[in-house]
């Protein structure tokens, strides 16, 4: 099931507004969040347009969480954050996804809740590609 008005379903220009697809995982896609105030921030988005973890089978839920863990492991190996924060929102988007937000003790917003899109740190295409390459090398 897909929704052509959903960035995670449609991709293209809708996704380009905030993210860059890194790769497909077992039941989801891994997306680099363009706003990089938290170096290595990504989103893991489920393959189908469902709103909640309770909308998918136990097997699919387990596979989705395993995808989140796989992505988190890659972020830890690539960037050595002190902590990764996890956020599952979607009040308006209604597509099951999880934000993986690396936090650094000497970095932006340490000790507080991460801002959804602070708009402070955007990178060049080459810099985005470097981050993507580091993540892919550790998947």
N, C-alpha and C positions, 0 to 999 in steps of 0.2 A: 504494500500500500504506500503510495507516494502522494505528496501535496505539492503541486507546481508553484505555490506561493511560499513554500518553506525553503530557506537557504540550504538546509541540510539535505533535503530531497532533490531540489532543482540544481544545486551547485551554480556554476557559471557566475554571472554578475551579482546575484544575490549573496553567494558565499564570498565572492571577492571583496565585498564591502568590509568584511571583518576577519576573513580567514583564508588560509591556503591549504588545500588538501595535501596531506603527506602521503597517505596510503590507506588501503583497506586492511582491516583486521578481520577476525573471524566472523563477527556479526555487526561490525560497526566500521566507521571511518575515523581516522585520526587526522585532526586539523590543527595546524599551527595558528594560534590567535595572533593577528597582525599587531595588536597593541602589546608591546613587549616590555612594559615596566617591570614585569616579573619574567626574567630571562628563561625561555623554554616553555612558556605557558601554552597549553594545548586544550583542545576539546575532543572528547570521544563521543561521537554521535551514532546512535543506533541506526541500523540499516533501513528500518521501516518507520513510517510516520505514525508512531504511537506516543502517547503522552506520559505514561507512567510505567514504572517497573512492574506494577501489578497487571499491566495489560499484555504481558508476554509470559510464555511458559517458564517453568522453573529451569528447564534446560537452557533456554535463550537468556534468561536472567544471569545464570551462572556464566555463560559464555560472554555476556556483556561485561560483567564484573571482571572476568579474566582479561578481557581486552583493556579495561581501565588499569588493571594491575600491570599488564605488559607495557602499556604506555608510561605509567608512573615509574617502572623500573628503568626504562630507557631514559626518562628525564633525569632520574637520580644519577645514572651512570654518566650521562652526557654533561650535566651541569653542576652536580654535587650541591644541590640546595640543602639548607638546614631542615626544611620541612616542605611537604607538598600539601596545599589545601585543596579540598575537593568540594565542588559546588554543583548541586543538581537543582536547576531552576526550570524556567519555561512557562511562567504564568501567561505569557502572550504567545510565545512560539509554539508551545505544546508539542515539541518533538523531543523525545527522550535523549538527553545528552548530559555529559558531566564535564565541568571545567576542572582542569588540573593546573593548579597555580603554584609554581615553585616559589618558596619564600626563603630569603637570605637574611641572616641576623644583622648584617650591616647594610641591608637593602631597603627598598621601598616598601612601606606598610608593614614592616616586621612588628608582630605583636598585636595586629589588628585584623579586622575582616578586610578582604580584598575588594577593591572597587571594581565594578563590572567592566567599565571601559574608561579608564582615566584619560586616555588620549594624549599621554605625555611622551611615549616612546614608540615611534614608527621607524622602520628600518629601510634600507635600500634592498632592492631585489637580491643583490649578492649576499647581503647580511642575512636575509631570510633563508636563502639557499644554504648558507653555512649552518644555520640552526637545524634546518631540515635534514641535512646530511649527517649531523651529529646524532640526531634522534634516530634516523634510519639505521645508522651503524650500530646502535645499541638495542634495537628491537629484537 
